[in-house]
Amino acid sequence: MFAPSQEQVRRFFCEAWSKHKGVMPLTPLEALAVDWMVQHPEYHDDLADADAAVARTYSVEDGRTNPFLHLSMHLSITEQMSIDQPRGIKPALDKLAAKRSSMHDAHHDAMEALGEMVWAAQRNGSPFDGEAYIARILSLATR
């Protein structure tokens, strides 16, 4: 299992953004990341300076979303969809995207569900409940 440090994650996004801005070749993962970065212009300043990004603390009290956590969640959900893992995530997100008229908005809803499920697993010391995650996304798609 690949478990990059916070610094590695931030540098990955900043370097991919720098390559994109310089019209340099991207790896497939960087290209996926850049697709999400382009859709979040509010993060472009954060992505422009890797050293500042590594040093910065993004706390809830700042009233800002952590751009690196947000983009990482987009990548995680994209990967989940590509392999339909947990089983059923792809059709559930497709259904939510149809309701929301946007895969991007569906991702944002799924991030809330993903965060809830990770928090519950950590709090309870239990494994991630993929079925509850899918059920939560489907409930968002049908209400």
N, C-alpha and C positions, 0 to 999 in steps of 0.2 A: 504494500500500500504506500502510495506517495503522500507524504505529510510535510508540505513545505512550511517554512517559518513565515511569520508575518512579513518580515523583510523580503523574503523571496517572492511572496505573492505580490507585494507592492512593486517590487522591481520588475517582475514579469509584466504587469500591466503597463507600467511606465515605459519600459523598453519596447513593448509592442506598439504603444502609442507613438513613440519616437520613430520607430521604423515606418509606421503608417504615414506619419507627417513627412518623412524623408523619402517616401515612395520607394522603400526598400522591400525586398521579398520577406514574406511572413510565413511562419510555420502554420500548419492547419489550425492548431490551437490558438495561436496569436490572431489568425484571421477571424476565428469565432469571437474572440475577446474584442477585437476592434469593431466588429459588427455591433456589439452591445455598447461599446464606448461611443461610437458615432451617434447612437440614439440617446446618449446622455451628455449633452453639451455642458450641463452644469458641473460636470466632473473634469472637463478638459484642463482647467488650471491646475487641479490636483495631479493630473497625469503628466504635466509638463516638466516637473522637477522631481526626479526619483529620490534624491537625498532629502529634500523637504518632506516628501511623502513618507519616507521611512521614519523620519523624526516626529512627525505630527501625531497627536493623539486625537482621535475622533470619539468624543464622549456624547452620551445622550444629552447631557447638560448644555453642550454647544448648540443644540438644536439643528444639527446637520446629520444627514445620513453618512455613514462611512462608505465612501465610494468604492473602496476595495472589497468590502464585504458585499455590497450590493452587486457589483460586477461578478464577484465569485459565485454568488447565488444564481445569477443569470447563467453562468457557465455550467454550474451543477445541474440546473433544471434542463438546460439544453442537452447535456450528456444523458440525463435520465430519460428524456424523450427519445434520444437517438437509439437507445438500447431497450426502451420500454421497461425500465427498472426503477422503482418497483413496478411489477407487472400491472398494467392498466393505466400508468401515468400518461402515456401518449394519447390514448383516446379521451381520457379525462381532461387533459389540457386542451386538446383539439376542441372538445365540447365547450369548455370555458372560453376559449378564444373566439369561437363562433358567437357565443352569447355577448361577449365584451367587444366584438368586432375588431379585436386586436390581440395578436399573440403576445405583444409586449405587455399589455394590460393584464393578460392572463398570467404571465410570468410574475407580475407584481402581486397578484392575488395568491399565486402558488407560493411565493416567498413568505407571505404571512403564515400560510398553512405549514410550510416547511419549518419555519422558525418555531411555531407552536409545538410541532412534533419533536423537534430536537430538544427544546426546553423541557418538555414532559419526560422524554427519555432520560435526560440528565438528572432531572429532579427526582425521578422515581428509581434511578439506577437500573433501567430496563432497556432492552433493545429498541431501536427505532421501529415504530409501528407503521409499516408501509401501507397496510390496509386502511388504517385510520386516516393517513395522509391522503390517499386516493379518495376516500369517502368525503373528506373535508373539501377537496377540490370539486368533486361532483356536486356537493351541496351548494357550493358557490355557483356552479354552472346551471343549477336548476331552480334557484330562488329568484 
